[in-house]
């Protein structure tokens, strides 16, 4: 358990429950094409949780949220339509 805490930095970087909900809401809004709602949800995330989110993303996938979202959007555009 200690190794996991050291690896993802969870001992010093904490994402608040409220921030995790806001991030989920932002991602859902983006998926639904509701840009303003996504921006509002992201702006509601507290600074400490932002640092924790950035740290976690860097540790787990090696990038930041912006890059992750851009890659996801590119993959979505390139994916063939089903149906």
N, C-alpha and C positions, 0 to 999 in steps of 0.2 A: 504494500500500500504506500509506503514511503517513496518508493521509486516513482510511482504514478504521480504523486504530488510534486515531486521534484521535476519530473518531465513536463507536466503541463502547467506548472507554476501555480497550482490551485491554493497553495498555502499563503501566497501574498496577493494573488489576483482573484477577486471574487466578482461574479456577475450576479447582480441582485435579481430576485424573482420578478420584480416589476420590469427590469430591463430585458430579461429573457422573453417576457410576454410581449414587450414592445417590439423586439427584434422579430419575433414570430409574426406579429401583426404586420410589420413592414414587409416581410417576405411574402406574406399572403396578399397584401395589397399590390405589390409588384406583379405577382402572378396573375392577378385579376385586372391588371392595367390601370390601377388607381394610384398614379404617381403622387398626387398631393397627399393622400392618406399615408403613403409609404414614407414620404419626407417627414410628415408630422410625427409618425411613430418613431422614426430614427432620431428626431430632435428631442424626443422625450426621454431618451436614454441618458442617465447620469454619467458624468465624466469618469468616475472610478470604474463603472461597468464597461464604458467604452474601452478603457485601457485593458481591462480584463478580456474583452471580446477580441481586441486586436492581438493581444498576447496569445490567447488560445488558438486563434486562426493561424498565426505565424508558427506556433509550435506543432499544430496538428497537420496543416496542409501547406505551410510555407508561404502564405500570401495574406493579403488584407481583404477586407470585405468588398471594397470597390473592385479589385481585380477578380475576386470570386464571382461577383455579380456580372461583370463584363464577360467572363468566360462562359457563364451559364447562359447569358443572352445569345452569345455567338453560337453555342451548341444548339440552342433552341431554334435559331434561324436555319442552321444547317441540317437539322433533323428532318427527314421526310414526313409529310403529313400522313396520318393514319386514317384510312377510311375510304 
